[in-house]
Amino acid sequence: MQLEELMDGQTFKPFRICMSDGKTFDVTNHDMAFVKKNEIEVGLVIDSRGITEYSTRCVLIHITHLEDLRGQKA
C-alpha cells in the first residue's frame, strides 16, 4: 500500500500511520495530510471549519506500517 495511492482524492480510504516510536496518526480525509518526497505532514487538530490548527511531520523511513480504518467506529 503506497501513501500516494491512499491519498488520492477520488479513491481515498481512511488509514492510520504507525511509527517506529509507537505513535500513530489517523488520516480520515485526504485534506488532512500532504505527501512530500521524504515525509508526510499530517493535520492533528482540526477545527469545526475543517482547518488544521496543528500538524506533525512523519519521516517516511520511520513509518512501520499503515492500517486501514474503514469499518472502524470513531
N, C-alpha and C positions, 0 to 999 in steps of 0.2 A: 504494500500500500504506500503510495507516494503522496507527500503533502500537496503537491500541485494538483493531483487528481482529486484529493479530498476537498480542496479549497475552491474548486470550480463552481461558480455561481449557479450553473444550470443543473449540476448533479451533486450539489453539496450534501454531505452526510455528517451529522454532528459526531465529534470524536474527542477523545481525551489524549493529551500528550503526557507521557510518563518519562520522567527524567532520571538520570543516573543517581541523583541525590535523594530520590524517593518522592520528590514533589510532583504534583500532577496539575494540569491546566485543562479545563474543558473549553472547547470551541463549539458553541452551539449555533452559530450562524457565520456565513462567510465574511461578514463585515467585522468580525471580532479579531481577525488575525491577518497578518501581512507576511508573506513568504519572501525572504531575501536570499542572497547567494549562500550564506553560511549560517543563517538564523531565521527564526520565525518570531515576530513580535505579536504578542497575544494581549488583547484587552482583558483586564481583570475586573475592574469595577465599571459597570455600565449604568448610566443614569436612566431616568424614566423616559428620556428622549432617544435613548439608544446610543448616546455618545460616551466614548471611553473616557473615564476620569483618571485611570491608572493602567499602566501596561507593564509587561515584562518581556525580556528577550530570552528566547531559548536557543542556545547554540545547537545546531543540528547534530554534531558529533556526541552530544550528551543526551540525546533522546534515545531511550532504550527501546520503547515500542509505542504504538498508537492503539487505542481501544475504540471500538465502535460504540457510540452512545445511543444509537437508535433502539427504541423499545424500552429504554431505562426510564423509570419515573423520576421526575425532578424532585 
